[in-house]
Amino acid sequence: MTWSQNYNPLDSLVVSSLVAAMPVMVLLGLLAFWHVRAQFAALAGLVTAMCIAVFVYHMPAQLAGMAAVNGAAFGFFPIGWIVLNAMFVYNLSVETGQFAVLQKQIAGVSGDRRIQALLIAFSFGAFIEGAAGFGAPVAISGALMIGLGFKPLEAAKLALIGNTAPVAFGSLGTPLTTLADITGLDLHLLSAMVGRQLPLFSLIVPFWLVVAQAGWRGMLGVWPACLVTGLSFGVMQFVMSNYHGPWLVDIVSAVVAMSGLVLFMKIWKPRDARESAGEGQTVSLSCSARKAWLPWVFLTAFVFAWGMPGVKSALNDLFNQEIEVPLLHKAVEKVPPVALNAELEKAVFKINALSATGTAAMLAGVLAGFCLGLGPMRIIKLYVETVWKLRVPLLTISLMLALGYVTRYSGTDTTMGLMMADTGVFFPFFSPIIGWLGVALTGSDTASNVLFGNLQQVTANQLGLSPLHMAASNSSGGVMGKMIDAQSIVVAAVATGGHAESPDAGTVLRSVFWHSIALALLMGMLVAAQAYWFPWIVVK
């Protein structure tokens, strides 16, 4: 049995678009206004999407159900598998006490709070974003800065602003991995395109961060350090995203940025140094201190090896499988204007080298555990604890992807895309704003890509723009919404709580709101300029 998509079931594109938007409105409304937990909001959005698919778009119920199952399965594997094992490495580092040693090494570079902000809120936060993501960078950076004497509101604000440019490549590239699967676009090309948008902001954000902390005059006192940090991060972000892939972009870029700043501080000091008592002592990289980096060195080495063309090809030769999804495979027919001619959409569950990325992270964690003196039973127990802690986030990811797959196969995202095409020449500016809105309200660049990735692609096709460019812009614009999403705000407030001057979530939100708006508008201008004035920069 096959079913043909109908993009205007109510004979009015405006009305059909309003109905098609209801699942997203339900999800975002529950998150933004009623503060419903993400997993329940995602479930409500999924139920709404399935009802609209069946009763408005007349999609057979079994096809809608299998689309949801297919999305949920992809949410667990490989997406959830990657996230789980990245967090396992982090928890292992904390469990063995090596993470505390690593923090001391980072904090010992300089006693100047501006330099510490560059090193911790931007560089080290990006490192944690690349390895784990999902709120961990804000919590860790905020708590670390509080420990160094930063005021709670200052720590929360800086942690949130610093956690912007790395987000699209966070958690071993999960947002782009998901976007590629949702849209069917090439993962490496998406990575390269995002890598031609975010490096400019990676250069800007360190300056922006210090201005937000110490004002323009304070920033001018350390502008060379801001330049070294932003330039080293941005260059490596471009190189890794364009020539390796999305998995290790943040990790490698952060290591290079931290190393560059540490080396620079050995030969340069700000004239208006603002030393804090008791801070800035040199921390020797003794043998025991070097052990603190073992989990992250192993993670980087394993994942880097997994991403090399030769290794990836060998793994695909051994394990590459495509399992046809029962009932759904080639049962949904795309029709014009989405397809030039009517064509049946594939529905397959893939097991390939991408899936092995999570396995690489797991092996890195196990090896690091043995090297740090943990026995097999303790490692197994820690892994089980990690699974238990992540049970709700993993469920939420799967529900979000189930929602995204139902909208994709039912054609509701196409309806919204056709309506969005009416923005005409202004769409490249609004493309990243859509991603910003998605992250601001869902708390996840991954979730935003699921919800709006296909919409961006469909609209681009309607307007004669590059689908790859617009889909990538959704993820790039989304990173600017990360600092104001409910999850990040709450995490920042909690991580810096317990002190006399600790801010509530509303105060934290107000401190970063206009920073988020301004950066999102700048991203819109950049994407529009790339589309119309510098088309040669767009990946083909």
N, C-alpha and C positions, 0 to 999 in steps of 0.2 A: 504494500500500500504506500502510495506517495501523496504528499499534501503540498500544494503550492501556496507560498506566502502571499498575503494581500496587505499592502502597505497603507491602504485607505479604506478600512472596513466600514466606516460610518459615512462615507461619501462626502466628507469634509476633512481636508488635511488638518485644519486647525483643531477641530473637535477630536479627530483620531489621535492627534499629537497629545492633546490634554489627557486623554484616556491612557495612552501609551506611557505617559510620564507618571502615572499614578503609583506604580511600584517604587520608583525612585523617590517620589514625594512622601510616600508612607515611610520609607526607610529613613530619609533625611529628617522628616518631621519628627519622628519618634526620637531620633538621636538629638536633634537640635533644640526642640521645644519641650518635650516630655521627659528627656534624659533617661530614656529606656536603655537598658543594657544592650550592647551591640549585637549579641547573639539573638536576643528576642526581636530586636528591630529588623535584623536580617531575615529572620524567619517570617515576620509579618510581611516584609517586602516580597519574599519568595512566594508566599501564599497568594498575595495580590497579583503578582506577575502570572502565576499559573491560572488564576481565575480569569484574568483578562485574555490570556492566550487561548483558553478553551472557549469561553463564552462570548468574547467580542471578536477575536480573530479566527475563531472556529478551528483552532488547531486540535487535532485528535488528542484526547486526554493521555493516551499511552505515549504519544510522542513528547508531550510536555513533561510528563513524568520522567521519561528516560533522559530528556535534556537536563533536568535537574540532577538526576543521578550521575550523569556524565560530568557535570560541573563539580558536584560534590566530591567525586572520585579524584578529579584533577586537583581539587583543593587539598586533599589528603596526600596525594602522591602525583607529582614530585614536590609541589609547593610546600605543604606541611612537613614533608620529610626534610627538606632543606632547612626550614626554620627551626625545626626540632633539634637537629644536630648542631646547628650553629649555636643555639642556646645551651646545648650540652657542653660545648667547649667553654663557653663563658662561665657556666656554673661550676665546671671543674676547676677553672682558674680561681674562682672565689673560694671553693671548698678547700683547696690546698694552701690558701693564704698567699698565693703568688700574685693575686690581683692587687692586694694591698701594697706589696713590694713595688709592683709596677707603677702604682699611683704615686708613691713617694719619689720614684725616679723622675716621673714627669713633672711633679711639683718642684723638684729641686733645681730646675734649670734657671729660674729667675725669681727674685722676690717682688718684682714689679707686677702689680695686679693686671696691667694691660697685657703684658707678655703671657702671664698665666691664663688669661682669658683666651688668647690666641691658641695657646698650646692645649688647653683642656676643652673649652667650649666648642672650638672649631675643629682642631686637628684630632684630638683624642676622641671627641664625640663622633667625628666622621669614621674613625676606626671602629668604634663600637657599632655604629649604624651599619657599616659594611658587614660586620660579622653577625650581628643579631637583629638590630632594628626593633620595630614594634615597641617603642617607648623606652627601651633600655638606655639609649644615649642620653636622653634628657634626665632620667633618674640618676644615672651614674655621674654625669658631668655636674649636675646640680648639687648632689651630695658631696662630691669631691671639692667643689669650690667653697661650699659651706665650711668644710673641714679646714680650708686654707684661710678662713676669716672673711670671706665675702658676705655681704649682707644678704639675707634670704631672698628678697625681691630681686636684687641685682643678679644673684646666682640663677634664679629661675628664668629671668629675662634673657640673660646671656646664653644659657643652655638652649633655650628655644630658638633664638636667632641663629646661633651657630649650627643648629641641626636643620639646615635648609638644603644647600647645594648637594649634599651627599645622598638625599633621600631616594632619588630615582634609581640609584644603584644599591640601595640598602638590602640587608639580609641576603647577601650573596646574589644580588641581582633579581630578587623575587618580583618586584614591580614590573620589570621589563620582560621577564620570563612569562609572566601571566599575560601581559599585553600582547606578546607575540602569539600566544595560544588563542586568545580571544579574537584577535583580528586576522590571524592567518598570515601575518607579515613576517618577514625574516628577522629572527632575533638579533643577529649580528648587525644588520642594517639599522634596526631600531636603536641598538646600543650606540652605533656610530653617529646617528642623527642627534640623539640626546647629548652625546659627547661633543657636538658642535654647537650646543646651546648653553649648557651649564658651566663650562669652564670660564666664560666671561663673568658669571655670577660668583664662581669660586674665587675669582680675583677681587671682586667687589666686596663680598661678605666680610672678610677680615677687617677692612676699613670701616664698613658699616657697623660691625660689632663693637669696635673700639669707640666709634662716635657715640653709639648708644650707651656705652659705659662711662666714657670720660669727656664727651663733647668733642667739638672740632679741634680745639686747642690741644686737648689731651691726645687726640689721634695724631696730630702733626708731630708730636714728640716721639712717636714710635712708628711713623709711616714706613721706614725701611723694613722693619720687622713685619708689618702688615703686607708689604709687597713681596717679601721673600716667602711668607706663608702662603699667600694667595696664588702667587705665580707658580711655585713648586707644586701645589696641589692641582691647580688648573691644567698645567702642562701634562702631568701624569694622568689626570682624568681624561684628557683628550687621547693620549697615547693608548692607554689601556682599553678604553671604550671602543676605539676605532680599530685596534690591531689585535686585541685578545678576546674581548667579550665583556658582558656586564658583571660577571661574578666577583672579580677581585678589584674592581675599579676603586671603590672607597678604601679598601684595606691598603692597597699599594700606594695610592695617592696620599693617604693619611700618614703612612710611614715615611714617605719622602718629605712631606711637609714638616713633620715633627723633627726629622733628622736635619733638614735644612735650617729650621729655626734654631735648634740646639747648637749646631755648628756656627751659625751666624752670631749667636749670643756670646760665643767665645772670643769673637774679634770686634764686637760692637756693643756699646751700652747706650741707652738713651740719656741725653743730657739732663733731662728733668726726671731722672729715675725716682720712682715712688716705691721704695722698698718697704716691705712689711716686716715687722719684727719677727725674727724666728723663721723667716722663710728665705728660700733661695740658697740654702746650703747645698753644696755639691754632694751628690749621691754617687758613690763609687759603683761601677759596674763589676762587682766581684762575681765570682763563679755562682754564688747563691742568687745574686741579683739577676744574673742573666737567665736563670731558670724561670723567672717570671714571664719571659717572653716565649718560652717553649710552646705552650698551647697555640699561640697565635702564629708562631713560625711554622709549626706543623700544618695548621689550617691553611695558611697561605701557600705553602709548598705543595700540599696535596691537591688543593683546588686548582692551583696554577697548572700543575701537571695534567689534571683531568681536562683542562681547557685547551691544551696544546693539540693542534690538528692531528698529529700522528696518533697520540693516545686516544683522542676522541674517536677517530676513525676505527681504531682497533677495538674499542669498547662497543661501538655500534655494530661492528662485524660479529661480536660475540653475543650481545644482548639485545640488539635492536629488534623490537617487536611492535606491531600495530594490531591491536585487538579491536575488531569491529564492534561497535556498541549495538547490542540487539535492538531491533525495531527502529532505531534512529538512523543508522548508517544508510545514506542515500535515500532517505525517505522524505526529506524536506527539499522542496524545489525553490531555488532562488529565481526570481524573474526580474526583467527590466523594471526600473533603471539601475538596480544593484548589479545585475549581470547583463552582459551584452545580449545573451540568449539564455533561455531557461536552462538551468543546470542544477543537478542534484548535489547537495552539500554532504561532504564526507563527515562521518562521526566515528573517530577511532581513538582508543586509549593507547597512548604511546609509552613505551618503555625503552629508553635510549641513554646516551651519554649524559644528557641533562639530568636524568634521574640519578645517575651515579654521582652527581655533585654533592648531594646530601650524604651519600655513602662515604665520599672522600672526607667530609667534615667529621663524620662519626669515627672513621679510622684515625683521623688526626687526634681527636679527643682521647680515644683509647690509648694510643701510643704515648701521648703526653701524660696521661694518667699513670702509666707504668713508669715513665721516666721520672715522675714526681713522687714516686714511692707508694702509690695506691695499689692495693691488691685487686684481683679480679672481682671479688664479691662487692668491694666498696664501689668500684666503677659501675658495676651492674646496678647497684642500689641507687647511685647518683643518677644514672640514666633513667631509671624508673621514676625517680622523684621529678626529673625534668619533664617527663611525659605527663605526669600528674599535674604539675604546675601549668602546663600549656594546654590542658584539655579544653578549656573554654576558648582560648584564642584559636586553636586548631579547628574547633567546631565552627567558630565564627567565620574563619577563612573559607571553609567548605560551603557554608550557607551563602556567603557573598558570591562565591563562584557559581553555585547552583542558580542563584538569581540572575547572574550575568549570562549564563548559558540559556536560560529560558527566554530572556529578552532577545538573545541572538537568534535562536532557532525559530522563535515565533514571529520575528520581524518587527517587534515594537521599537527596537532601537533604530531600525531603518526609518520608521515613520517619523521619529523625532529628528533624525538626520535630514530627511527631506524638508522638514519644516525649518530647520536651522539653515538650510541652504539659502533661504530668503534673505539672510544677512549679507549675501553677496560679497563684495570686495572687502568688507570689514571682518569677515570670518577669521582670517589669520590672526587678527588682534584678539578676538574673543576665544579662540581655540584654547590657549593656555589658561584663560580665565575660567573656562568650564572645568579644567583639571584642578585649578585652585579651589573652586567651589566644592568639587567632589571630595578632595582631601580635607578641607576645612570642616566638612560635615560628617564624613565617615571616619576620619582619623587615619586613613591609610592611602598611600599612593597606589598600592595594589588594588584596593577596593575601588578607587576612582577609575583606574584603568579598566577594571571589569565593567563598571557601569557605563563609562563613556567612550571606551576605546573604539567600539564599532561605530558609534555615532560620529566620531571624528572622521573615521575612514569613509563612511557613506557620504557625509557632507562634502568632504574633499573631492570625492569622485563627481558629485553633482556640480561642483564649482570649477572643475578642471585644475584643482590643486593637487599637490603630492599627498596621497594618503599616508605615506610613511612619515612625511614631515608633520602633518596634523596630528597623527596618533602619537608621535614622539613628543609633540608640544603639550599634549594632555598630561603626560608624565612630568615633563619639565616644569610646566606651570603649576602642577600639583605640589611640588616641593615647597612652594611659597605659602601654601595653606597649612603646612605641617605645624607651624608655630602657633596656630590659633584653633586647632581642632580640640574637641572636648577631652579626648584621651590624653593628649600631650599636656594640656593645661592642668588637668587633674594630677598627672604624674609629676609635673614640675612643682605644683603646690605641695604635694605629699612629700616629695624628695627633699624639699627645703623647709618642711614643717618642723614643729617641735621647738621652736625658738620664740623669744619674746616678740620679735619683729616679723614673724613668718606671715606671708600674705595669703589671703584666700584666693580661690580660683578666679573670681571676678576681677580682683586687683591684678593678677598675673595676666589675664586676657587683655585688660585695658593697656597694660604696659607694652604689649607687642602688636596690638591690632593694626595700628597704622603702618608699622614696619612691614607687616604682611601685605597690606593693600598696595603700598608703594612698590615693593619688589614684584608683585604680580603684574602690575601695570607696566613695569619695565620689561618683564618677560613678554608681555603682549606686544610691545613695541619691537622687541628683537625679532620675534617670530614673523611679524608683518614685514619687517625690513628684509628678512631672509627670503620671504615669499616673493616680494616684488622688486627689491633693489639688489639683492645678492643671491639670486637663484643658483649660482654655481656652488654655493656651500651646501645645498640640499643633497643628501645622499640619493643616488639613482639606483 
